[in-house]
Amino acid sequence: MTSIVIPAHNEAQVIARLLDSLLADSESRGDENDIVVVCNGCTDDTARIAAARGPRVRVVEIPVPSKHAALRAGDDHARGFPRVYVDADVVITGADVRALTEPLDDGASGILATAPERQIPLDGCAWRVRAYYRVWQQLPVVREGLFGRGVIAVSKAGHARIAALPPLMADDLAASLAFAPAERLVVGAAKVVVHPPRTWPDLINRRIRAAVSTTQVEQHRGPEEATARTSKADLTALLRGEPRLLPAVLVFVAAAVVARRRARKAVRAQDFGTWLRDESSRQN
């Protein structure tokens, strides 16, 4: 039995679209996926909306607004493996979940973790946001890593690997880096819709959060270990292959510089708990 764990903090605007997508074809196929929605510190109707989807969805409520605590609570209530962790603000189907779990193998040379290909709908986004994602989506670390997709599936052995990780803001980045390239796989047959921020200020908020959380992850890893930062060489190689991307690369660099400058205060204070949430991506 595949268990799907969905941490949700005040996600009343979007939880229905995810659950309806997951459940759409399950009845006709006779799937018995175990879906657990962990409402953490919710003050809205997230729990009620999730529970209204019927007995296939189990709702767990915890008082603390913490994604890490929600993931662990979801593990406590989940019934099987493989295990799939899904952010409440993305959209993925039951068929895509099946495609994610098929390659998982706990054998000696097996795949322990998978993630889907991203679909990022940029209609309605500000031009600078569209320019930023034109670059971001082509970066090698972004294409190959499991982070930034809102979904990660793990085998039983893979779960043991990520369950040992400390509480980190960038849990998906930490999970991706916990596996060697031969142990993880981006599954081309599986897709997830990741809704981007629509405005430049919301994009900057996301990038500040990414800069702070990446620093936190690096503090827990040795200096010789892999990172997911974009290098000048990455951007140079991108421009060599596609010179017309120069304006978009300039926007990308501007966003990175602004975000890193604004992230310094939080990093100096070791504030890894303030979550700068993007509301524009949650608008219907």
C-alpha distance (Angstrom), angle and dihedral (degrees) to the residues before:
residue distance angle dihedral
M1 . . .
T2 3.80 . .
S3 3.80 113.6 .
I4 3.80 119.1 -151.9
V5 3.80 115.5 -160.0
I6 3.80 117.8 -163.9
P7 3.83 117.7 -173.7
A8 3.81 108.9 -157.9
H9 3.81 129.7 -176.2
N10 3.82 112.7 -178.4
E11 3.80 93.3 -29.2
A12 3.81 98.5 147.5
Q13 3.81 90.1 128.8
V14 3.80 95.0 59.5
I15 3.82 112.4 16.3
A16 3.82 93.4 90.5
R17 3.81 94.8 56.2
L18 3.81 91.1 53.5
L19 3.81 96.3 45.2
D20 3.81 93.3 44.6
S21 3.80 89.2 51.6
L22 3.80 92.6 49.6
L23 3.80 93.0 47.4
A24 3.82 98.9 40.3
D25 3.81 98.8 95.6
S26 3.80 100.4 18.3
E27 3.79 98.0 92.6
S28 3.80 95.1 52.5
R29 3.81 91.5 48.0
G30 3.79 95.1 43.8
D31 3.81 92.2 -124.8
E32 3.78 116.0 173.3
N33 3.77 99.0 -161.2
D34 3.78 112.9 161.0
I35 3.83 109.9 -130.8
V36 3.80 119.2 -166.2
V37 3.81 120.3 -177.4
V38 3.80 111.8 -164.8
C39 3.79 110.1 -159.2
N40 3.79 104.7 -159.7
G41 3.79 118.2 -166.7
C42 3.80 91.8 -24.0
T43 3.79 119.7 174.3
D44 3.81 96.0 176.3
D45 3.82 136.5 61.4
T46 3.81 97.7 -76.2
A47 3.81 93.9 116.5
R48 3.80 94.3 46.4
I49 3.80 93.5 48.1
A50 3.80 92.3 48.0
A51 3.81 93.4 46.9
A52 3.81 90.1 51.0
R53 3.82 88.4 67.5
G54 3.80 89.0 77.5
P55 3.79 138.1 -118.6
R56 3.81 94.4 -38.5
V57 3.80 87.4 73.0
R58 3.79 119.2 63.1
V59 3.79 116.6 -162.7
V60 3.79 122.1 -150.2
E61 3.81 119.8 -174.0
I62 3.79 125.1 -158.3
P63 3.82 124.4 177.8
V64 3.80 99.8 -134.0
P65 3.84 119.3 82.8
S66 3.81 96.3 -133.2
K67 3.78 127.7 129.3
H68 3.80 91.7 -158.4
A69 3.81 91.2 52.6
A70 3.80 89.4 46.1
L71 3.81 92.2 52.6
R72 3.79 91.6 50.1
A73 3.81 91.4 46.6
G74 3.78 88.3 50.4
D75 3.80 89.5 52.8
D76 3.80 89.8 51.9
H77 3.81 90.8 56.0
A78 3.81 100.8 34.6
R79 3.79 115.6 107.9
G80 3.77 106.5 -156.6
F81 3.78 156.9 2.8
P82 2.94 145.2 -62.2
R83 3.79 91.3 53.7
V84 3.78 123.1 -153.8
Y85 3.80 122.5 -164.1
V86 3.79 114.2 -157.3
D87 3.81 129.3 -176.3
A88 3.80 111.8 -130.3
D89 3.81 94.7 -126.9
V90 3.83 97.9 60.3
V91 3.80 129.2 76.8
I92 3.80 124.2 -130.6
T93 3.80 132.1 157.0
G94 3.77 131.2 -130.2
A95 3.81 89.0 -112.5
D96 3.80 90.4 56.2
V97 3.80 90.3 50.4
R98 3.81 89.5 53.3
A99 3.82 90.1 50.6
L100 3.81 89.7 51.7
T101 3.79 95.3 51.9
E102 3.81 97.8 45.9
P103 3.86 97.1 77.3
L104 3.81 94.6 46.6
D105 3.79 111.7 115.3
D106 3.80 129.8 166.7
G107 3.81 91.6 -156.7
A108 3.78 122.0 123.1
S109 3.81 93.6 -90.6
G110 3.78 97.6 24.4
I111 3.80 135.1 129.4
L112 3.81 110.0 -98.2
A113 3.82 100.3 179.5
T114 3.79 136.4 27.5
A115 3.79 138.7 -179.9
P116 3.82 134.3 -173.3
E117 3.78 130.7 -110.6
R118 3.81 112.8 -93.9
Q119 3.77 125.2 -115.7
I120 3.81 109.0 -166.3
P121 3.83 112.8 -172.3
L122 3.79 106.1 -150.9
D123 3.81 98.9 179.6
G124 3.78 108.8 122.8
C125 3.80 93.5 22.0
A126 3.80 123.1 124.4
W127 3.81 113.8 -98.2
R128 3.81 92.7 -110.9
V129 3.81 89.9 53.4
R130 3.80 90.4 51.5
A131 3.81 90.3 48.2
Y132 3.80 91.7 49.7
Y133 3.80 93.4 52.8
R134 3.82 92.8 46.1
V135 3.80 85.8 66.0
W136 3.79 100.4 33.1
Q137 3.80 94.3 55.1
Q138 3.82 92.2 54.7
L139 3.81 97.6 52.1
P140 3.84 113.5 113.0
V141 3.81 95.1 -130.1
V142 3.81 90.1 50.1
R143 3.80 94.1 48.1
E144 3.81 94.4 46.1
G145 3.81 103.3 35.8
L146 3.80 125.2 85.0
F147 3.81 93.4 -134.2
G148 3.81 128.4 99.2
R149 3.79 92.9 36.4
G150 3.79 101.0 93.9
V151 3.81 90.7 -132.5
I152 3.77 133.7 79.6
A153 3.81 127.2 168.2
V154 3.80 122.7 -160.2
S155 3.77 138.0 -174.6
K156 3.79 120.5 -130.7
A157 3.80 91.4 -90.3
G158 3.80 90.4 44.7
H159 3.78 90.1 52.2
A160 3.79 90.7 54.1
R161 3.80 88.1 54.8
I162 3.82 96.1 53.5
A163 3.80 95.2 36.7
A164 3.81 87.4 65.2
L165 3.81 92.4 58.4
P166 3.82 118.5 107.1
P167 3.82 121.1 -116.4
L168 3.80 104.6 -74.1
M169 3.79 132.1 171.5
A170 3.82 91.6 -136.3
D171 3.80 94.6 51.8
D172 3.81 92.7 157.4
L173 3.81 92.9 51.8
A174 3.80 91.1 47.7
A175 3.80 90.1 48.6
S176 3.80 91.9 49.9
L177 3.80 92.6 49.8
A178 3.82 90.8 47.7
F179 3.81 89.2 72.5
A180 3.78 128.4 64.2
P181 3.82 115.4 -124.8
A182 3.80 90.4 -102.4
E183 3.81 90.8 54.0
R184 3.81 97.2 52.8
L185 3.78 133.4 58.4
V186 3.79 137.8 -170.8
V187 3.81 102.5 -143.1
G188 3.78 111.1 -139.6
A189 3.81 92.8 -162.0
A190 3.82 91.6 59.9
K191 3.81 122.7 73.5
V192 3.77 133.9 -170.4
V193 3.78 127.1 -170.7
V194 3.81 109.6 -133.5
H195 3.78 111.4 -170.2
P196 3.81 110.4 -142.3
P197 3.80 127.1 -147.9
R198 3.78 110.9 -87.2
T199 3.79 99.1 -150.1
W200 3.80 134.8 54.3
P201 3.86 93.7 -121.4
D202 3.81 90.4 52.3
L203 3.80 90.7 48.6
I204 3.80 89.9 51.5
N205 3.82 89.8 50.4
R206 3.79 89.1 54.0
R207 3.79 91.8 47.7
I208 3.82 92.4 48.9
R209 3.78 88.7 52.4
A210 3.81 90.1 48.0
A211 3.81 92.3 49.4
V212 3.81 92.8 49.4
S213 3.79 94.6 44.2
T214 3.82 93.7 45.8
T215 3.80 89.3 54.6
Q216 3.80 89.5 50.7
V217 3.81 91.6 51.7
E218 3.80 91.1 48.9
Q219 3.80 90.8 51.7
H220 3.80 87.8 61.1
R221 3.80 94.0 49.2
G222 3.78 131.7 66.0
P223 3.82 118.5 -102.0
E224 3.79 90.3 -112.9
E225 3.79 93.5 55.9
A226 3.79 125.2 98.8
T227 3.76 121.7 -84.5
A228 3.79 133.4 -170.2
R229 3.79 99.7 -135.2
T230 3.78 119.5 131.3
S231 3.80 113.6 -116.2
K232 3.80 130.9 -151.6
A233 3.79 86.5 -114.4
D234 3.81 90.1 59.3
L235 3.80 92.0 54.2
T236 3.80 92.9 43.1
A237 3.80 91.4 52.4
L238 3.79 90.1 48.1
L239 3.80 91.7 52.9
R240 3.78 92.7 46.8
G241 3.76 89.6 57.0
E242 3.81 95.9 40.9
P243 3.83 113.5 18.5
R244 3.80 91.5 177.5
L245 3.80 87.8 72.7
L246 3.82 91.6 72.9
P247 3.86 95.6 104.3
A248 3.81 90.4 47.6
V249 3.82 91.4 47.8
L250 3.81 89.6 52.9
V251 3.82 89.1 53.3
F252 3.80 89.7 47.7
V253 3.80 92.4 51.3
A254 3.82 91.4 46.6
A255 3.81 91.0 53.6
A256 3.81 91.1 48.2
V257 3.80 93.5 49.4
V258 3.82 94.2 47.8
A259 3.80 92.7 45.8
R260 3.81 94.8 48.4
R261 3.79 92.2 48.8
R262 3.78 92.3 50.7
A263 3.80 91.7 44.2
R264 3.82 93.7 58.1
K265 3.80 94.6 81.3
A266 3.81 92.5 54.4
V267 3.80 91.8 45.1
R268 3.83 92.3 49.9
A269 3.81 89.3 50.4
Q270 3.82 90.5 44.1
D271 3.80 86.7 -125.9
F272 3.78 102.4 164.5
G273 3.79 95.8 151.9
T274 3.81 103.9 68.3
W275 3.80 107.2 99.7
L276 3.82 113.5 -158.5
R277 3.77 99.1 -153.3
D278 3.78 123.5 -155.6
E279 3.81 109.7 -140.1
S280 3.80 97.7 176.6
S281 3.81 92.7 72.8
R282 3.80 89.2 56.9
Q283 3.80 94.3 58.3
N284 3.78 115.4 109.5
